Amino acid sequence: MNYKYSIEERQKIIERYISDGETAASIIASTGVPKSTFYSWLKTYREEQENNKRKPVNIRNFHLLENKVARLEG
């Protein structure tokens, strides 16, 4: 059966793994989500988290980085 999961359903499933500490095997078995699909969702979640940690690129941050590189090179 080809079932389309909503964003909320995906988030709840990933939350079980990330916050609740439930094993991937247990979640996959109880939800029926294919293993490859679960790990694809997990990869997307981690990429989004990483992107949220990055500083936005603006002229101030650019100049700060430029100065830091100059200090490290000199």
C-alpha positions in Angstrom: 0.0 0.0 0.0 1.3 3.4 -0.9 0.4 5.8 1.9 1.3 9.5 1.9 2.2 10.8 5.3 1.4 14.3 6.3 4.1 16.7 7.6 2.6 16.4 11.1 2.8 12.6 11.0 6.4 12.7 9.8 7.3 15.1 12.6 5.7 12.9 15.2 7.6 9.8 13.9 10.9 11.6 13.9 10.2 13.1 17.3 9.8 9.6 18.7 13.3 8.9 17.5 15.0 12.2 18.4 13.4 13.1 21.7 11.9 9.9 23.0 14.9 7.8 22.2 12.9 5.0 20.6 14.9 2.8 18.3 14.5 3.2 14.5 13.7 -0.5 14.3 10.9 -0.2 16.8 9.4 2.9 15.0 9.6 1.3 11.6 8.0 -1.9 12.9 5.1 -0.1 14.7 4.4 2.5 11.9 5.0 0.4 8.8 7.1 3.2 7.3 9.7 1.7 5.0 13.2 1.8 6.4 14.5 3.9 3.4 11.7 6.4 3.9 12.3 6.8 7.6 16.0 7.5 7.1 15.2 9.9 4.3 13.0 11.8 6.7 15.7 11.7 9.4 18.3 13.1 6.9 16.0 15.9 5.9 15.3 16.7 9.6 19.0 16.9 10.4 19.8 19.0 7.4 17.0 21.5 8.4 18.4 21.6 11.9 21.9 22.3 10.6 20.6 25.0 8.3 18.8 26.7 11.2 22.1 27.0 13.1 23.9 28.9 10.4 24.3 32.6 10.6 22.6 34.6 7.9 25.0 36.0 5.3 24.9 39.8 5.5 27.5 42.5 5.0 28.4 42.7 8.7 29.0 38.9 9.0 31.0 39.0 5.7 33.3 41.7 7.1 33.7 39.9 10.4 34.8 36.8 8.5 37.0 38.8 6.2 38.8 40.3 9.3 39.1 36.9 11.0 40.8 35.4 7.9 43.2 38.4 7.7 44.1 37.9 11.3 44.7 34.2 10.9 46.8 34.7 7.7 48.9 37.5 9.2 
